[in-house]
Amino acid sequence: MARSVETLVDLIRKLTIEKQRGIAAIIGARVADAASRPLHWVYNQHTLDNILKNSETPEFWPENCSPYYSLPTGHCSPYNDTAYVGLLSLCETKGKVEIQHIQDKIKSFFGPGTEYWRCLTKRDERPVHGPWVQVAVVSFLENLKKMKIGPYGDSQNNQSDGFCLSIPIVAYHASNENLWESLLSNVVTILNTHKPTVEVIHAETLLLQAFVLGKENPFEYAKEQYAKVHPSRLPIFKEVEDAMKQNKSHPLQVAELGKPCYLPGSFRSSYLAMLKTASFVDAVRLNMQAGGCSCSRANLIGSCFGAKYGIDGIPLEWLKKVNDIENLMEMTIKLFSNQN
């Protein structure tokens, strides 16, 4: 008999605080993504405002409003499905990061013969009734067939797929001081090889790592670490900090900093939402109210603030609304319980 969400939360509380932060990062990304999914890719702010009608609780909207794909409320976007594949691999390898294994999991989860692949052929009529598969995943699978040697990541794609794939790995291996060099650079390039995008994803992973490590000021810590390797890219932080001084609505600022899926815009808008809020719930809600690719942003926000505020910072009623969350919680508890 499956254990209840309440029981699983209690089990997480009994682990060390370090393990709790890692688990809450993975679960936080999942919950934030699922909460945002029904309103994913609604780019017209007027349309979004009319849907919400000043609602202060946009999470888990009861009707699908995404113009691209339709799933029951509680299901996740392709961004967190990618994170889930990273978790599956990590669990099956008992915490080891094996690139070939991750690649095989991506192929079996998203590739030919799956529901994702079936829906890929039905995009002429939108919204597609079923899951969406990301361009980065499609490009990876194509490159896997035609290239003899990897990395097989998309050389043009500038979205955060590589970061999402890395979320469980950052959460589990955060104490590794050479995390990027020893593990993440190879994981990210499974889906992204576009150099400027990989550099921004590096910033995202440093930020998440800082939160999982429990740094007193994760934002400053991440900037300091990032400055050592990519000093010319520091404006991606400063542009957001400057926006904090402006008296503009959040949706307008997101429209200026980056509303679509693309990096560095998605990173900047995620960073802004975290600077403006002091709880997991408030950050997810504020992010959703800006529309666009709210789910890509939700994965960075949810993982960082999941780690920061812990499992108790994620509302129990939200956890219960996520499809098959018990399975994900069981997986993470088992994985981290066996961690040295």
Residue pairs with C-beta under 8 A, 6 or more apart in sequence:
2 326
3 326
3 330
4 326
5 316
5 319
5 320
5 325
5 326
5 329
6 316
8 326
8 329
8 330
8 333
9 311
9 312
9 316
9 319
9 329
11 333
12 20
12 23
12 24
12 311
12 329
12 333
13 20
13 311
13 312
15 23
15 333
15 336
15 337
17 214
18 175
18 214
19 336
19 337
19 339
20 310
20 311
21 171
21 174
21 211
21 212
21 213
21 214
21 307
21 308
21 310
22 171
22 172
22 174
22 212
22 307
22 332
22 336
23 171
23 311
23 329
23 332
23 333
23 336
24 306
24 307
24 309
24 310
24 311
24 313
24 314
25 167
25 170
25 171
25 208
25 211
25 212
25 303
25 304
25 306
25 307
26 83
26 87
26 167
26 168
26 171
26 303
26 306
26 328
26 332
27 306
27 311
27 314
27 319
27 325
27 328
27 329
27 332
28 280
28 302
28 303
28 304
28 305
28 306
28 307
28 313
28 314
29 80
29 83
29 164
29 167
29 298
29 299
29 300
29 302
29 303
29 306
30 76
30 80
30 83
30 84
30 302
30 322
30 325
30 328
31 284
31 302
31 306
31 314
31 318
31 319
31 322
31 325
32 280
32 283
32 284
32 287
32 298
32 299
32 301
32 302
32 303
32 305
32 306
33 76
33 77
33 79
33 80
33 83
33 295
33 298
33 299
33 302
34 60
34 74
34 75
34 76
34 80
34 321
34 322
34 323
35 59
35 60
35 284
35 288
35 298
35 318
35 321
36 59
36 77
36 284
36 287
36 288
36 294
36 295
36 298
37 66
37 71
37 73
37 75
37 76
37 77
37 295
38 60
38 61
38 62
38 63
38 64
38 65
38 66
38 73
39 48
39 51
39 58
39 61
39 65
39 66
39 288
39 291
39 294
40 66
40 68
40 69
40 77
40 293
40 294
40 295
41 66
41 67
41 68
41 292
41 293
41 295
42 48
42 51
42 65
42 66
42 67
42 291
42 292
43 259
43 260
43 291
43 292
44 291
45 251
45 255
45 290
45 291
48 289
48 291
51 61
51 65
52 58
52 289
56 285
57 285
58 285
58 288
58 289
59 284
59 285
59 288
59 318
60 73
60 74
60 318
60 321
61 73
62 73
63 73
64 70
64 71
64 73
64 127
66 127
67 126
67 127
68 126
68 127
68 128
68 132
69 119
69 126
69 127
69 128
69 129
69 130
69 131
69 132
70 127
70 128
70 129
70 130
71 130
71 131
72 323
73 321
74 321
74 322
74 323
75 131
75 323
76 84
76 295
76 322
76 323
77 132
77 295
77 296
78 116
78 131
78 132
78 133
78 134
78 137
79 134
79 160
79 161
79 164
79 295
79 296
79 298
79 299
80 164
80 295
80 298
80 299
81 109
81 110
81 116
81 131
82 106
82 134
82 137
82 161
82 164
82 165
82 191
83 164
83 165
83 167
83 168
83 299
84 328
85 102
85 105
85 106
85 109
85 110
85 165
86 102
86 164
86 165
86 166
86 167
86 168
86 169
86 187
87 168
87 328
87 331
87 332
87 335
88 105
88 109
88 331
89 98
89 101
89 102
89 105
90 96
90 97
90 168
90 169
90 172
90 335
91 331
91 334
91 335
92 101
92 105
93 101
94 338
95 172
95 173
95 335
95 338
95 339
97 169
97 173
97 183
97 186
97 187
99 150
99 186
99 187
99 190
102 165
102 187
102 190
103 140
103 144
103 150
103 152
103 190
106 137
106 140
106 141
106 190
106 191
107 141
107 144
108 114
109 116
110 116
110 117
110 133
110 137
110 141
111 117
111 141
115 130
115 131
116 130
116 131
116 132
116 133
116 137
117 133
118 130
119 128
119 129
119 130
119 131
119 132
119 133
120 133
120 138
122 128
122 129
122 130
134 159
134 161
134 191
135 154
135 157
135 159
136 153
136 154
136 157
136 159
136 161
136 162
136 191
136 192
137 161
137 191
139 153
139 154
139 157
140 152
140 153
140 154
140 190
140 191
143 150
143 152
143 153
143 154
144 150
144 152
150 189
150 190
151 186
151 189
151 190
151 193
152 190
153 162
153 188
153 189
153 190
153 191
153 192
153 193
153 194
154 191
154 192
154 193
154 194
155 193
155 194
156 194
157 191
157 192
157 194
157 197
158 192
158 194
158 196
158 197
158 262
158 263
159 192
159 197
159 261
159 262
159 263
159 266
159 296
160 201
160 204
160 261
160 263
160 266
160 267
160 296
160 299
160 300
161 191
161 192
162 187
162 188
162 189
162 190
162 191
162 192
162 197
162 198
162 201
163 188
163 201
163 204
163 205
163 299
163 300
164 296
164 299
165 187
165 188
165 190
165 191
166 184
166 187
166 188
166 201
166 205
167 208
167 299
167 303
169 183
169 184
169 187
170 179
170 184
170 205
170 208
170 209
170 212
170 303
171 208
171 212
171 303
171 307
172 335
172 336
172 339
173 179
173 183
174 208
174 209
174 212
174 213
175 213
176 182
176 183
179 205
179 209
180 202
180 205
180 206
184 202
184 205
185 198
185 202
188 198
188 201
188 202
188 205
189 198
192 198
192 201
196 263
197 263
199 230
199 233
200 233
200 236
200 263
200 264
200 267
201 263
202 226
202 229
202 230
203 222
203 226
203 230
203 233
203 236
203 237
203 267
204 267
204 300
206 222
206 225
206 226
207 218
207 219
207 222
207 271
207 300
207 304
208 300
208 303
208 304
208 307
209 222
210 218
210 219
210 221
210 222
210 225
211 218
211 303
211 304
211 305
211 307
211 308
212 307
214 307
215 221
218 304
218 308
219 237
219 271
219 274
219 275
223 234
223 237
226 233
226 234
226 237
227 234
236 264
236 267
236 268
236 271
237 271
239 257
239 268
240 257
240 268
240 271
240 272
240 275
241 275
243 253
243 256
243 257
243 272
244 272
244 275
244 276
246 253
248 256
250 272
250 273
250 276
250 286
250 289
250 290
251 289
251 290
251 291
253 269
253 272
253 290
254 269
254 272
254 290
254 291
254 292
255 290
255 292
257 265
257 268
257 269
257 272
258 264
258 265
258 266
258 267
258 268
258 269
259 265
259 269
259 290
259 291
259 292
259 293
260 266
260 292
260 293
261 293
261 296
266 293
266 296
266 297
266 300
267 300
269 287
269 290
269 297
270 287
270 297
270 300
270 301
273 283
273 286
273 287
273 290
273 297
273 301
274 283
274 301
274 304
274 305
276 283
276 286
277 283
277 286
277 305
279 305
279 309
279 313
280 302
280 305
280 306
280 308
280 309
280 313
280 314
281 313
281 315
281 318
283 301
283 305
284 298
284 301
284 302
284 305
287 294
287 297
287 298
287 301
288 294
288 298
305 313
306 313
306 314
319 325
319 329
322 328
